Amino acid sequence: MDWRVRALTAALMTIVMVALVTLIATWLAVGLDPHFLRQWAKAFVIAWPVAAITAFVVMPTARALAERILSTTR
């Protein structure tokens, strides 16, 4: 897979996942107080680069493992 496709896939996938996870975690931690959006945005900005880089690095191995698992079940 082209590195640009891998990077864009990782970015798009992790934006959605991190947005939802940080939204729920922030809501559970602080509730819907007046500073909720600021605290959620801070959590998102910290978590998203970590998730995106991790997804970019892990994706080839995860894909190979998934292909290996599915090829043995046929």
PDB file of N, H, CA, C and O in Angstrom:
ATOM      1  N   MET A   1       0.852  -1.182   0.000  1.00  0.00           N
ATOM      2  CA  MET A   1       0.000   0.000   0.000  1.00  0.00           C
ATOM      3  C   MET A   1       0.894   1.240   0.000  1.00  0.00           C
ATOM      4  O   MET A   1       1.860   1.326   0.758  1.00  0.00           O
ATOM      5  N   ASP A   2       0.561   2.172  -0.841  1.00  0.00           N
ATOM      6  H   ASP A   2      -0.224   2.102  -1.457  1.00  0.00           H
ATOM      7  CA  ASP A   2       1.294   3.440  -0.938  1.00  0.00           C
ATOM      8  C   ASP A   2       1.273   4.140   0.418  1.00  0.00           C
ATOM      9  O   ASP A   2       0.249   4.141   1.102  1.00  0.00           O
ATOM     10  N   TRP A   3       2.400   4.737   0.808  1.00  0.00           N
ATOM     11  H   TRP A   3       3.232   4.736   0.253  1.00  0.00           H
ATOM     12  CA  TRP A   3       2.488   5.377   2.131  1.00  0.00           C
ATOM     13  C   TRP A   3       1.494   6.518   2.269  1.00  0.00           C
ATOM     14  O   TRP A   3       1.033   6.802   3.374  1.00  0.00           O
ATOM     15  N   ARG A   4       1.151   7.186   1.152  1.00  0.00           N
ATOM     16  H   ARG A   4       1.525   6.955   0.254  1.00  0.00           H
ATOM     17  CA  ARG A   4       0.179   8.292   1.228  1.00  0.00           C
ATOM     18  C   ARG A   4      -1.221   7.774   1.531  1.00  0.00           C
ATOM     19  O   ARG A   4      -1.966   8.376   2.304  1.00  0.00           O
ATOM     20  N   VAL A   5      -1.569   6.647   0.909  1.00  0.00           N
ATOM     21  H   VAL A   5      -0.964   6.158   0.280  1.00  0.00           H
ATOM     22  CA  VAL A   5      -2.869   6.029   1.185  1.00  0.00           C
ATOM     23  C   VAL A   5      -2.911   5.558   2.636  1.00  0.00           C
ATOM     24  O   VAL A   5      -3.912   5.748   3.327  1.00  0.00           O
ATOM     25  N   ARG A   6      -1.817   4.941   3.096  1.00  0.00           N
ATOM     26  H   ARG A   6      -1.003   4.787   2.534  1.00  0.00           H
ATOM     27  CA  ARG A   6      -1.734   4.500   4.489  1.00  0.00           C
ATOM     28  C   ARG A   6      -1.878   5.669   5.449  1.00  0.00           C
ATOM     29  O   ARG A   6      -2.599   5.577   6.442  1.00  0.00           O
ATOM     30  N   ALA A   7      -1.196   6.765   5.156  1.00  0.00           N
ATOM     31  H   ALA A   7      -0.610   6.840   4.349  1.00  0.00           H
ATOM     32  CA  ALA A   7      -1.247   7.945   6.027  1.00  0.00           C
ATOM     33  C   ALA A   7      -2.648   8.545   6.059  1.00  0.00           C
ATOM     34  O   ALA A   7      -3.153   8.875   7.131  1.00  0.00           O
ATOM     35  N   LEU A   8      -3.276   8.688   4.904  1.00  0.00           N
ATOM     36  H   LEU A   8      -2.865   8.419   4.033  1.00  0.00           H
ATOM     37  CA  LEU A   8      -4.620   9.264   4.857  1.00  0.00           C
ATOM     38  C   LEU A   8      -5.635   8.349   5.531  1.00  0.00           C
ATOM     39  O   LEU A   8      -6.515   8.819   6.251  1.00  0.00           O
ATOM     40  N   THR A   9      -5.516   7.046   5.301  1.00  0.00           N
ATOM     41  H   THR A   9      -4.800   6.664   4.716  1.00  0.00           H
ATOM     42  CA  THR A   9      -6.404   6.086   5.956  1.00  0.00           C
ATOM     43  C   THR A   9      -6.252   6.172   7.469  1.00  0.00           C
ATOM     44  O   THR A   9      -7.247   6.223   8.193  1.00  0.00           O
ATOM     45  N   ALA A  10      -5.016   6.187   7.947  1.00  0.00           N
ATOM     46  H   ALA A  10      -4.208   6.145   7.359  1.00  0.00           H
ATOM     47  CA  ALA A  10      -4.765   6.292   9.386  1.00  0.00           C
ATOM     48  C   ALA A  10      -5.332   7.592   9.941  1.00  0.00           C
ATOM     49  O   ALA A  10      -5.938   7.598  11.013  1.00  0.00           O
ATOM     50  N   ALA A  11      -5.140   8.689   9.221  1.00  0.00           N
ATOM     51  H   ALA A  11      -4.648   8.684   8.351  1.00  0.00           H
ATOM     52  CA  ALA A  11      -5.644   9.989   9.692  1.00  0.00           C
ATOM     53  C   ALA A  11      -7.163   9.994   9.773  1.00  0.00           C
ATOM     54  O   ALA A  11      -7.726  10.389  10.794  1.00  0.00           O
ATOM     55  N   LEU A  12      -7.825   9.565   8.720  1.00  0.00           N
ATOM     56  H   LEU A  12      -7.368   9.244   7.891  1.00  0.00           H
ATOM     57  CA  LEU A  12      -9.291   9.590   8.699  1.00  0.00           C
ATOM     58  C   LEU A  12      -9.888   8.650   9.748  1.00  0.00           C
ATOM     59  O   LEU A  12     -10.826   9.015  10.458  1.00  0.00           O
ATOM     60  N   MET A  13      -9.345   7.457   9.838  1.00  0.00           N
ATOM     61  H   MET A  13      -8.583   7.160   9.262  1.00  0.00           H
ATOM     62  CA  MET A  13      -9.854   6.484  10.787  1.00  0.00           C
ATOM     63  C   MET A  13      -9.680   6.973  12.223  1.00  0.00           C
ATOM     64  O   MET A  13     -10.602   6.871  13.033  1.00  0.00           O
ATOM     65  N   THR A  14      -8.504   7.501  12.537  1.00  0.00           N
ATOM     66  H   THR A  14      -7.755   7.584  11.880  1.00  0.00           H
ATOM     67  CA  THR A  14      -8.239   7.900  13.918  1.00  0.00           C
ATOM     68  C   THR A  14      -8.935   9.202  14.295  1.00  0.00           C
ATOM     69  O   THR A  14      -9.241   9.406  15.470  1.00  0.00           O
ATOM     70  N   ILE A  15      -9.191  10.072  13.354  1.00  0.00           N
ATOM     71  H   ILE A  15      -8.943   9.906  12.399  1.00  0.00           H
ATOM     72  CA  ILE A  15      -9.938  11.296  13.683  1.00  0.00           C
ATOM     73  C   ILE A  15     -11.296  10.925  14.265  1.00  0.00           C
ATOM     74  O   ILE A  15     -11.699  11.451  15.302  1.00  0.00           O
ATOM     75  N   VAL A  16     -11.996  10.023  13.595  1.00  0.00           N
ATOM     76  H   VAL A  16     -11.669   9.596  12.752  1.00  0.00           H
ATOM     77  CA  VAL A  16     -13.330   9.628  14.056  1.00  0.00           C
ATOM     78  C   VAL A  16     -13.238   8.880  15.387  1.00  0.00           C
ATOM     79  O   VAL A  16     -13.977   9.180  16.325  1.00  0.00           O
ATOM     80  N   MET A  17     -12.336   7.916  15.463  1.00  0.00           N
ATOM     81  H   MET A  17     -11.735   7.673  14.701  1.00  0.00           H
ATOM     82  CA  MET A  17     -12.223   7.117  16.684  1.00  0.00           C
ATOM     83  C   MET A  17     -11.821   7.967  17.881  1.00  0.00           C
ATOM     84  O   MET A  17     -12.428   7.860  18.946  1.00  0.00           O
ATOM     85  N   VAL A  18     -10.811   8.803  17.720  1.00  0.00           N
ATOM     86  H   VAL A  18     -10.318   8.889  16.855  1.00  0.00           H
ATOM     87  CA  VAL A  18     -10.337   9.628  18.838  1.00  0.00           C
ATOM     88  C   VAL A  18     -11.385  10.660  19.222  1.00  0.00           C
ATOM     89  O   VAL A  18     -11.553  10.954  20.405  1.00  0.00           O
ATOM     90  N   ALA A  19     -12.086  11.210  18.250  1.00  0.00           N
ATOM     91  H   ALA A  19     -11.950  10.970  17.289  1.00  0.00           H
ATOM     92  CA  ALA A  19     -13.137  12.177  18.576  1.00  0.00           C
ATOM     93  C   ALA A  19     -14.199  11.530  19.469  1.00  0.00           C
ATOM     94  O   ALA A  19     -14.601  12.109  20.479  1.00  0.00           O
ATOM     95  N   LEU A  20     -14.644  10.347  19.101  1.00  0.00           N
ATOM     96  H   LEU A  20     -14.318   9.877  18.281  1.00  0.00           H
ATOM     97  CA  LEU A  20     -15.673   9.675  19.900  1.00  0.00           C
ATOM     98  C   LEU A  20     -15.165   9.249  21.274  1.00  0.00           C
ATOM     99  O   LEU A  20     -15.838   9.462  22.281  1.00  0.00           O
ATOM    100  N   VAL A  21     -13.991   8.653  21.314  1.00  0.00           N
ATOM    101  H   VAL A  21     -13.444   8.479  20.495  1.00  0.00           H
ATOM    102  CA  VAL A  21     -13.463   8.167  22.593  1.00  0.00           C
ATOM    103  C   VAL A  21     -13.174   9.325  23.546  1.00  0.00           C
ATOM    104  O   VAL A  21     -13.531   9.260  24.722  1.00  0.00           O
ATOM    105  N   THR A  22     -12.536  10.377  23.053  1.00  0.00           N
ATOM    106  H   THR A  22     -12.246  10.430  22.097  1.00  0.00           H
ATOM    107  CA  THR A  22     -12.239  11.504  23.941  1.00  0.00           C
ATOM    108  C   THR A  22     -13.508  12.240  24.348  1.00  0.00           C
ATOM    109  O   THR A  22     -13.594  12.751  25.465  1.00  0.00           O
ATOM    110  N   LEU A  23     -14.488  12.299  23.462  1.00  0.00           N
ATOM    111  H   LEU A  23     -14.419  11.884  22.555  1.00  0.00           H
ATOM    112  CA  LEU A  23     -15.768  12.928  23.805  1.00  0.00           C
ATOM    113  C   LEU A  23     -16.428  12.183  24.959  1.00  0.00           C
ATOM    114  O   LEU A  23     -16.858  12.799  25.934  1.00  0.00           O
ATOM    115  N   ILE A  24     -16.507  10.868  24.850  1.00  0.00           N
ATOM    116  H   ILE A  24     -16.157  10.368  24.057  1.00  0.00           H
ATOM    117  CA  ILE A  24     -17.145  10.068  25.897  1.00  0.00           C
ATOM    118  C   ILE A  24     -16.334  10.102  27.187  1.00  0.00           C
ATOM    119  O   ILE A  24     -16.895  10.265  28.271  1.00  0.00           O
ATOM    120  N   ALA A  25     -15.017   9.950  27.076  1.00  0.00           N
ATOM    121  H   ALA A  25     -14.561   9.818  26.196  1.00  0.00           H
ATOM    122  CA  ALA A  25     -14.175   9.959  28.279  1.00  0.00           C
ATOM    123  C   ALA A  25     -14.228  11.306  28.990  1.00  0.00           C
ATOM    124  O   ALA A  25     -14.286  11.360  30.218  1.00  0.00           O
ATOM    125  N   THR A  26     -14.210  12.386  28.226  1.00  0.00           N
ATOM    126  H   THR A  26     -14.163  12.342  27.228  1.00  0.00           H
ATOM    127  CA  THR A  26     -14.289  13.721  28.832  1.00  0.00           C
ATOM    128  C   THR A  26     -15.648  13.935  29.485  1.00  0.00           C
ATOM    129  O   THR A  26     -15.728  14.478  30.587  1.00  0.00           O
ATOM    130  N   TRP A  27     -16.702  13.519  28.822  1.00  0.00           N
ATOM    131  H   TRP A  27     -16.637  13.078  27.927  1.00  0.00           H
ATOM    132  CA  TRP A  27     -18.047  13.644  29.377  1.00  0.00           C
ATOM    133  C   TRP A  27     -18.176  12.862  30.684  1.00  0.00           C
ATOM    134  O   TRP A  27     -18.756  13.348  31.654  1.00  0.00           O
ATOM    135  N   LEU A  28     -17.621  11.628  30.698  1.00  0.00           N
ATOM    136  H   LEU A  28     -17.150  11.232  29.909  1.00  0.00           H
ATOM    137  CA  LEU A  28     -17.686  10.831  31.920  1.00  0.00           C
ATOM    138  C   LEU A  28     -16.837  11.430  33.043  1.00  0.00           C
ATOM    139  O   LEU A  28     -17.192  11.322  34.217  1.00  0.00           O
ATOM    140  N   ALA A  29     -15.724  12.057  32.684  1.00  0.00           N
ATOM    141  H   ALA A  29     -15.436  12.145  31.731  1.00  0.00           H
ATOM    142  CA  ALA A  29     -14.818  12.607  33.696  1.00  0.00           C
ATOM    143  C   ALA A  29     -15.312  13.925  34.282  1.00  0.00           C
ATOM    144  O   ALA A  29     -15.229  14.130  35.493  1.00  0.00           O
ATOM    145  N   VAL A  30     -15.824  14.817  33.441  1.00  0.00           N
ATOM    146  H   VAL A  30     -15.892  14.650  32.457  1.00  0.00           H
ATOM    147  CA  VAL A  30     -16.163  16.161  33.928  1.00  0.00           C
ATOM    148  C   VAL A  30     -17.633  16.519  33.788  1.00  0.00           C
ATOM    149  O   VAL A  30     -18.074  17.530  34.335  1.00  0.00           O
ATOM    150  N   GLY A  31     -18.394  15.714  33.072  1.00  0.00           N
ATOM    151  H   GLY A  31     -18.035  14.893  32.628  1.00  0.00           H
ATOM    152  CA  GLY A  31     -19.794  16.049  32.838  1.00  0.00           C
ATOM    153  C   GLY A  31     -19.911  17.194  31.840  1.00  0.00           C
ATOM    154  O   GLY A  31     -18.918  17.630  31.258  1.00  0.00           O
ATOM    155  N   LEU A  32     -21.112  17.668  31.654  1.00  0.00           N
ATOM    156  H   LEU A  32     -21.919  17.314  32.127  1.00  0.00           H
ATOM    157  CA  LEU A  32     -21.338  18.757  30.698  1.00  0.00           C
ATOM    158  C   LEU A  32     -21.258  20.109  31.397  1.00  0.00           C
ATOM    159  O   LEU A  32     -22.242  20.843  31.484  1.00  0.00           O
ATOM    160  N   ASP A  33     -20.083  20.413  31.884  1.00  0.00           N
ATOM    161  H   ASP A  33     -19.284  19.816  31.813  1.00  0.00           H
ATOM    162  CA  ASP A  33     -19.883  21.704  32.542  1.00  0.00           C
ATOM    163  C   ASP A  33     -19.524  22.762  31.497  1.00  0.00           C
ATOM    164  O   ASP A  33     -19.337  22.427  30.328  1.00  0.00           O
ATOM    165  N   PRO A  34     -19.425  24.026  31.897  1.00  0.00           N
ATOM    166  CA  PRO A  34     -19.147  25.099  30.936  1.00  0.00           C
ATOM    167  C   PRO A  34     -17.813  24.957  30.197  1.00  0.00           C
ATOM    168  O   PRO A  34     -17.639  25.531  29.122  1.00  0.00           O
ATOM    169  N   HIS A  35     -16.880  24.205  30.760  1.00  0.00           N
ATOM    170  H   HIS A  35     -17.021  23.739  31.633  1.00  0.00           H
ATOM    171  CA  HIS A  35     -15.562  24.057  30.135  1.00  0.00           C
ATOM    172  C   HIS A  35     -15.428  22.749  29.358  1.00  0.00           C
ATOM    173  O   HIS A  35     -14.330  22.374  28.946  1.00  0.00           O
ATOM    174  N   PHE A  36     -16.543  22.063  29.163  1.00  0.00           N
ATOM    175  H   PHE A  36     -17.435  22.367  29.498  1.00  0.00           H
ATOM    176  CA  PHE A  36     -16.506  20.750  28.529  1.00  0.00           C
ATOM    177  C   PHE A  36     -15.845  20.781  27.153  1.00  0.00           C
ATOM    178  O   PHE A  36     -14.949  19.980  26.884  1.00  0.00           O
ATOM    179  N   LEU A  37     -16.266  21.680  26.290  1.00  0.00           N
ATOM    180  H   LEU A  37     -16.993  22.331  26.509  1.00  0.00           H
ATOM    181  CA  LEU A  37     -15.717  21.711  24.927  1.00  0.00           C
ATOM    182  C   LEU A  37     -14.216  21.995  24.920  1.00  0.00           C
ATOM    183  O   LEU A  37     -13.475  21.404  24.136  1.00  0.00           O
ATOM    184  N   ARG A  38     -13.775  22.885  25.780  1.00  0.00           N
ATOM    185  H   ARG A  38     -14.377  23.365  26.418  1.00  0.00           H
ATOM    186  CA  ARG A  38     -12.343  23.192  25.851  1.00  0.00           C
ATOM    187  C   ARG A  38     -11.554  21.973  26.342  1.00  0.00           C
ATOM    188  O   ARG A  38     -10.489  21.667  25.805  1.00  0.00           O
ATOM    189  N   GLN A  39     -12.070  21.284  27.351  1.00  0.00           N
ATOM    190  H   GLN A  39     -12.935  21.533  27.787  1.00  0.00           H
ATOM    191  CA  GLN A  39     -11.371  20.110  27.872  1.00  0.00           C
ATOM    192  C   GLN A  39     -11.387  18.961  26.865  1.00  0.00           C
ATOM    193  O   GLN A  39     -10.404  18.232  26.732  1.00  0.00           O
ATOM    194  N   TRP A  40     -12.515  18.802  26.151  1.00  0.00           N
ATOM    195  H   TRP A  40     -13.314  19.394  26.258  1.00  0.00           H
ATOM    196  CA  TRP A  40     -12.580  17.764  25.124  1.00  0.00           C
ATOM    197  C   TRP A  40     -11.597  18.072  23.995  1.00  0.00           C
ATOM    198  O   TRP A  40     -10.897  17.176  23.524  1.00  0.00           O
ATOM    199  N   ALA A  41     -11.542  19.325  23.563  1.00  0.00           N
ATOM    200  H   ALA A  41     -12.110  20.052  23.946  1.00  0.00           H
ATOM    201  CA  ALA A  41     -10.617  19.708  22.484  1.00  0.00           C
ATOM    202  C   ALA A  41      -9.164  19.467  22.905  1.00  0.00           C
ATOM    203  O   ALA A  41      -8.351  19.009  22.102  1.00  0.00           O
ATOM    204  N   LYS A  42      -8.846  19.771  24.144  1.00  0.00           N
ATOM    205  H   LYS A  42      -9.506  20.143  24.796  1.00  0.00           H
ATOM    206  CA  LYS A  42      -7.489  19.534  24.642  1.00  0.00           C
ATOM    207  C   LYS A  42      -7.157  18.045  24.621  1.00  0.00           C
ATOM    208  O   LYS A  42      -6.070  17.652  24.197  1.00  0.00           O
ATOM    209  N   ALA A  43      -8.093  17.224  25.078  1.00  0.00           N
ATOM    210  H   ALA A  43      -8.976  17.544  25.422  1.00  0.00           H
ATOM    211  CA  ALA A  43      -7.883  15.773  25.060  1.00  0.00           C
ATOM    212  C   ALA A  43      -7.717  15.271  23.625  1.00  0.00           C
ATOM    213  O   ALA A  43      -6.861  14.427  23.359  1.00  0.00           O
ATOM    214  N   PHE A  44      -8.523  15.781  22.711  1.00  0.00           N
ATOM    215  H   PHE A  44      -9.218  16.467  22.927  1.00  0.00           H
ATOM    216  CA  PHE A  44      -8.445  15.371  21.310  1.00  0.00           C
ATOM    217  C   PHE A  44      -7.098  15.739  20.698  1.00  0.00           C
ATOM    218  O   PHE A  44      -6.475  14.918  20.024  1.00  0.00           O
ATOM    219  N   VAL A  45      -6.651  16.963  20.930  1.00  0.00           N
ATOM    220  H   VAL A  45      -7.158  17.629  21.477  1.00  0.00           H
ATOM    221  CA  VAL A  45      -5.391  17.436  20.352  1.00  0.00           C
ATOM    222  C   VAL A  45      -4.201  16.635  20.879  1.00  0.00           C
ATOM    223  O   VAL A  45      -3.223  16.433  20.159  1.00  0.00           O
ATOM    224  N   ILE A  46      -4.278  16.188  22.101  1.00  0.00           N
ATOM    225  H   ILE A  46      -5.073  16.352  22.685  1.00  0.00           H
ATOM    226  CA  ILE A  46      -3.197  15.371  22.662  1.00  0.00           C
ATOM    227  C   ILE A  46      -3.280  13.938  22.137  1.00  0.00           C
ATOM    228  O   ILE A  46      -2.256  13.350  21.790  1.00  0.00           O
ATOM    229  N   ALA A  47      -4.473  13.374  22.076  1.00  0.00           N
ATOM    230  H   ALA A  47      -5.305  13.851  22.358  1.00  0.00           H
ATOM    231  CA  ALA A  47      -4.631  11.955  21.747  1.00  0.00           C
ATOM    232  C   ALA A  47      -4.530  11.663  20.255  1.00  0.00           C
ATOM    233  O   ALA A  47      -4.022  10.607  19.876  1.00  0.00           O
ATOM    234  N   TRP A  48      -4.996  12.562  19.405  1.00  0.00           N
ATOM    235  H   TRP A  48      -5.409  13.419  19.713  1.00  0.00           H
ATOM    236  CA  TRP A  48      -5.048  12.236  17.986  1.00  0.00           C
ATOM    237  C   TRP A  48      -3.678  11.969  17.350  1.00  0.00           C
ATOM    238  O   TRP A  48      -3.547  10.979  16.630  1.00  0.00           O
ATOM    239  N   PRO A  49      -2.666  12.788  17.575  1.00  0.00           N
ATOM    240  CA  PRO A  49      -1.373  12.457  16.955  1.00  0.00           C
ATOM    241  C   PRO A  49      -0.824  11.110  17.404  1.00  0.00           C
ATOM    242  O   PRO A  49      -0.223  10.384  16.612  1.00  0.00           O
ATOM    243  N   VAL A  50      -1.029  10.781  18.662  1.00  0.00           N
ATOM    244  H   VAL A  50      -1.518  11.371  19.305  1.00  0.00           H
ATOM    245  CA  VAL A  50      -0.562   9.482  19.171  1.00  0.00           C
ATOM    246  C   VAL A  50      -1.273   8.353  18.429  1.00  0.00           C
ATOM    247  O   VAL A  50      -0.637   7.399  17.980  1.00  0.00           O
ATOM    248  N   ALA A  51      -2.583   8.465  18.305  1.00  0.00           N
ATOM    249  H   ALA A  51      -3.099   9.239  18.670  1.00  0.00           H
ATOM    250  CA  ALA A  51      -3.365   7.428  17.627  1.00  0.00           C
ATOM    251  C   ALA A  51      -3.022   7.353  16.141  1.00  0.00           C
ATOM    252  O   ALA A  51      -2.913   6.257  15.591  1.00  0.00           O
ATOM    253  N   ALA A  52      -2.851   8.493  15.488  1.00  0.00           N
ATOM    254  H   ALA A  52      -2.940   9.383  15.934  1.00  0.00           H
ATOM    255  CA  ALA A  52      -2.567   8.501  14.050  1.00  0.00           C
ATOM    256  C   ALA A  52      -1.208   7.873  13.751  1.00  0.00           C
ATOM    257  O   ALA A  52      -1.082   7.075  12.822  1.00  0.00           O
ATOM    258  N   ILE A  53      -0.210   8.226  14.523  1.00  0.00           N
ATOM    259  H   ILE A  53      -0.313   8.874  15.277  1.00  0.00           H
ATOM    260  CA  ILE A  53       1.129   7.655  14.317  1.00  0.00           C
ATOM    261  C   ILE A  53       1.118   6.159  14.606  1.00  0.00           C
ATOM    262  O   ILE A  53       1.716   5.371  13.874  1.00  0.00           O
ATOM    263  N   THR A  54       0.438   5.779  15.670  1.00  0.00           N
ATOM    264  H   THR A  54      -0.048   6.420  16.265  1.00  0.00           H
ATOM    265  CA  THR A  54       0.344   4.356  16.005  1.00  0.00           C
ATOM    266  C   THR A  54      -0.353   3.583  14.897  1.00  0.00           C
ATOM    267  O   THR A  54       0.115   2.515  14.501  1.00  0.00           O
ATOM    268  N   ALA A  55      -1.452   4.100  14.398  1.00  0.00           N
ATOM    269  H   ALA A  55      -1.832   4.967  14.720  1.00  0.00           H
ATOM    270  CA  ALA A  55      -2.177   3.427  13.314  1.00  0.00           C
ATOM    271  C   ALA A  55      -1.314   3.318  12.064  1.00  0.00           C
ATOM    272  O   ALA A  55      -1.303   2.275  11.410  1.00  0.00           O
ATOM    273  N   PHE A  56      -0.594   4.376  11.728  1.00  0.00           N
ATOM    274  H   PHE A  56      -0.603   5.223  12.260  1.00  0.00           H
ATOM    275  CA  PHE A  56       0.262   4.361  10.544  1.00  0.00           C
ATOM    276  C   PHE A  56       1.340   3.289  10.668  1.00  0.00           C
ATOM    277  O   PHE A  56       1.637   2.588   9.701  1.00  0.00           O
ATOM    278  N   VAL A  57       1.917   3.163  11.845  1.00  0.00           N
ATOM    279  H   VAL A  57       1.675   3.733  12.630  1.00  0.00           H
ATOM    280  CA  VAL A  57       3.006   2.203  12.063  1.00  0.00           C
ATOM    281  C   VAL A  57       2.473   0.770  12.139  1.00  0.00           C
ATOM    282  O   VAL A  57       3.086  -0.149  11.594  1.00  0.00           O
ATOM    283  N   VAL A  58       1.344   0.577  12.808  1.00  0.00           N
ATOM    284  H   VAL A  58       0.847   1.324  13.251  1.00  0.00           H
ATOM    285  CA  VAL A  58       0.830  -0.758  13.066  1.00  0.00           C
ATOM    286  C   VAL A  58       0.026  -1.323  11.884  1.00  0.00           C
ATOM    287  O   VAL A  58      -0.087  -2.540  11.745  1.00  0.00           O
ATOM    288  N   MET A  59      -0.524  -0.463  11.047  1.00  0.00           N
ATOM    289  H   MET A  59      -0.433   0.526  11.160  1.00  0.00           H
ATOM    290  CA  MET A  59      -1.425  -0.910   9.989  1.00  0.00           C
ATOM    291  C   MET A  59      -0.864  -2.022   9.095  1.00  0.00           C
ATOM    292  O   MET A  59      -1.587  -2.986   8.845  1.00  0.00           O
ATOM    293  N   PRO A  60       0.369  -1.952   8.601  1.00  0.00           N
ATOM    294  CA  PRO A  60       0.859  -3.036   7.738  1.00  0.00           C
ATOM    295  C   PRO A  60       0.911  -4.391   8.457  1.00  0.00           C
ATOM    296  O   PRO A  60       0.571  -5.420   7.874  1.00  0.00           O
ATOM    297  N   THR A  61       1.331  -4.382   9.698  1.00  0.00           N
ATOM    298  H   THR A  61       1.608  -3.545  10.171  1.00  0.00           H
ATOM    299  CA  THR A  61       1.395  -5.629  10.467  1.00  0.00           C
ATOM    300  C   THR A  61      -0.003  -6.160  10.754  1.00  0.00           C
ATOM    301  O   THR A  61      -0.244  -7.362  10.639  1.00  0.00           O
ATOM    302  N   ALA A  62      -0.917  -5.285  11.121  1.00  0.00           N
ATOM    303  H   ALA A  62      -0.721  -4.309  11.214  1.00  0.00           H
ATOM    304  CA  ALA A  62      -2.294  -5.694  11.403  1.00  0.00           C
ATOM    305  C   ALA A  62      -2.958  -6.240  10.138  1.00  0.00           C
ATOM    306  O   ALA A  62      -3.688  -7.230  10.194  1.00  0.00           O
ATOM    307  N   ARG A  63      -2.708  -5.603   9.018  1.00  0.00           N
ATOM    308  H   ARG A  63      -2.115  -4.799   8.973  1.00  0.00           H
ATOM    309  CA  ARG A  63      -3.284  -6.068   7.752  1.00  0.00           C
ATOM    310  C   ARG A  63      -2.726  -7.442   7.388  1.00  0.00           C
ATOM    311  O   ARG A  63      -3.478  -8.330   6.985  1.00  0.00           O
ATOM    312  N   ALA A  64      -1.414  -7.622   7.529  1.00  0.00           N
ATOM    313  H   ALA A  64      -0.803  -6.901   7.856  1.00  0.00           H
ATOM    314  CA  ALA A  64      -0.791  -8.914   7.221  1.00  0.00           C
ATOM    315  C   ALA A  64      -1.331 -10.003   8.143  1.00  0.00           C
ATOM    316  O   ALA A  64      -1.592 -11.120   7.696  1.00  0.00           O
ATOM    317  N   LEU A  65      -1.499  -9.689   9.413  1.00  0.00           N
ATOM    318  H   LEU A  65      -1.288  -8.782   9.776  1.00  0.00           H
ATOM    319  CA  LEU A  65      -2.041 -10.652  10.369  1.00  0.00           C
ATOM    320  C   LEU A  65      -3.483 -11.010  10.013  1.00  0.00           C
ATOM    321  O   LEU A  65      -3.856 -12.182  10.054  1.00  0.00           O
ATOM    322  N   ALA A  66      -4.290 -10.019   9.668  1.00  0.00           N
ATOM    323  H   ALA A  66      -3.987  -9.067   9.635  1.00  0.00           H
ATOM    324  CA  ALA A  66      -5.685 -10.271   9.284  1.00  0.00           C
ATOM    325  C   ALA A  66      -5.751 -11.154   8.037  1.00  0.00           C
ATOM    326  O   ALA A  66      -6.567 -12.073   7.965  1.00  0.00           O
ATOM    327  N   GLU A  67      -4.890 -10.872   7.055  1.00  0.00           N
ATOM    328  H   GLU A  67      -4.227 -10.125   7.113  1.00  0.00           H
ATOM    329  CA  GLU A  67      -4.862 -11.696   5.845  1.00  0.00           C
ATOM    330  C   GLU A  67      -4.435 -13.129   6.165  1.00  0.00           C
ATOM    331  O   GLU A  67      -4.972 -14.085   5.606  1.00  0.00           O
ATOM    332  N   ARG A  68      -3.471 -13.266   7.062  1.00  0.00           N
ATOM    333  H   ARG A  68      -3.034 -12.489   7.516  1.00  0.00           H
ATOM    334  CA  ARG A  68      -2.989 -14.592   7.452  1.00  0.00           C
ATOM    335  C   ARG A  68      -4.085 -15.376   8.178  1.00  0.00           C
ATOM    336  O   ARG A  68      -4.283 -16.560   7.907  1.00  0.00           O
ATOM    337  N   ILE A  69      -4.790 -14.723   9.093  1.00  0.00           N
ATOM    338  H   ILE A  69      -4.629 -13.761   9.313  1.00  0.00           H
ATOM    339  CA  ILE A  69      -5.869 -15.382   9.837  1.00  0.00           C
ATOM    340  C   ILE A  69      -6.983 -15.809   8.885  1.00  0.00           C
ATOM    341  O   ILE A  69      -7.478 -16.933   8.957  1.00  0.00           O
ATOM    342  N   LEU A  70      -7.368 -14.906   8.002  1.00  0.00           N
ATOM    343  H   LEU A  70      -6.966 -13.992   7.944  1.00  0.00           H
ATOM    344  CA  LEU A  70      -8.482 -15.218   7.100  1.00  0.00           C
ATOM    345  C   LEU A  70      -8.094 -16.236   6.036  1.00  0.00           C
ATOM    346  O   LEU A  70      -8.955 -16.976   5.561  1.00  0.00           O
ATOM    347  N   SER A  71      -6.845 -16.293   5.655  1.00  0.00           N
ATOM    348  H   SER A  71      -6.146 -15.691   6.041  1.00  0.00           H
ATOM    349  CA  SER A  71      -6.439 -17.270   4.642  1.00  0.00           C
ATOM    350  C   SER A  71      -6.401 -18.686   5.216  1.00  0.00           C
ATOM    351  O   SER A  71      -6.533 -19.655   4.469  1.00  0.00           O
ATOM    352  N   THR A  72      -6.223 -18.819   6.523  1.00  0.00           N
ATOM    353  H   THR A  72      -6.115 -18.032   7.130  1.00  0.00           H
ATOM    354  CA  THR A  72      -6.188 -20.145   7.136  1.00  0.00           C
ATOM    355  C   THR A  72      -7.586 -20.647   7.463  1.00  0.00           C
ATOM    356  O   THR A  72      -7.752 -21.833   7.746  1.00  0.00           O
ATOM    357  N   THR A  73      -8.601 -19.781   7.434  1.00  0.00           N
ATOM    358  H   THR A  73      -8.466 -18.817   7.205  1.00  0.00           H
ATOM    359  CA  THR A  73      -9.955 -20.206   7.774  1.00  0.00           C
ATOM    360  C   THR A  73     -10.744 -20.636   6.543  1.00  0.00           C
ATOM    361  O   THR A  73     -11.882 -21.085   6.672  1.00  0.00           O
ATOM    362  N   ARG A  74     -10.182 -20.511   5.393  1.00  0.00           N
ATOM    363  H   ARG A  74      -9.257 -20.146   5.288  1.00  0.00           H
ATOM    364  CA  ARG A  74     -10.911 -20.886   4.161  1.00  0.00           C
ATOM    365  C   ARG A  74     -10.831 -22.346   3.888  1.00  0.00           C
ATOM    366  O   ARG A  74     -11.388 -22.819   2.897  1.00  0.00           O
TER     367      ARG A  74
END
